[in-house]
Amino acid sequence: MEIVHTPVLLQECLSLLSPVGESYEHDALMIDSTLGEGGHSYHFLSTYPSLKIIGLDADAVIQKRARERLSPFGERMEFYNGWFNDFYRSYPAEKRQPDIILFDLGISVFHYERSGRGFSFRYDEALDMRLNPSAGESAADVVNSMPEKELANMIYLYSDERYSRKIAFAIVQARQHERILSSKALADIIYDAVPSAYRHGAIHPATRTFQALRIYVNSELKRLPQAVHDAFNVLAPGGKLGVITFHSLEDKIVKNYFRNLGKRCVCPPEFPVCTCGGTPCAEVLTHKPVEPTEEEVKVNSPSRSAKLRVVRKLRNADELRLYGVEAI
């Protein structure tokens, strides 16, 4: 089987999330919250022979590829098909707590190159963009029904697209004549909507709008705060949680949450006195995000915006109540 996606910050993850030297070294359980084609899991299983992993993915198609790739590891690998926020929200109290949890929030190259769901404007595909094609609105549903102002605001919020209003206006005008159903059709509308100088910039003018649609369709930023909070509480005391982000809004959510976990007092500011006991919930192991080396960016360009943050759990974060971490 040809592997399309290259895992980012791999060596950094293997080092920072290593079970070696930990109390759980010889019986470690890891949850790969975003399994994809199984790149991170494959290397963790290969590097740490006693490690077991549960791999989560909302996309059954890509998970099938991961099952094939990881089949040599046998019972050391388990699979869950569904969204990570659902998994952690309903994690059974009687089930063993994991020692390591990893989130890699990037979209697999497989989705752009092989899924046929319109993630990329380089191909003429059905405009879908759902990681789980059987649930929720597709990108075509959004661009053909969302009111113009709301569409412009969504594109700007999730991508900082400075021509979001021009693009939203052009989309609304185009859909009055016929439904926008393909990635190429949408990319052409965006291309024609922006100023000529913008068409020849460093990136294709449709890049940011496609990013915004993907984030919106899959509720990526809305799922994240509660999922990370629940995952932290599921984690065994002393265990490590790592999150790789690719977008400034994702990183802001994770940075703020981890920072609050590391505070001695985690009470909301409206509390007149501290009621949490003054003990931090976590030790922050990466005070600055770990970013890819120049060498990694050269061989794997999608890694260029990746940031890894890691904490070690000291106690549950129920008292934190997601303070300072808002869904977007």
Disulfide bonds with the S-S distance in Angstrom:
none
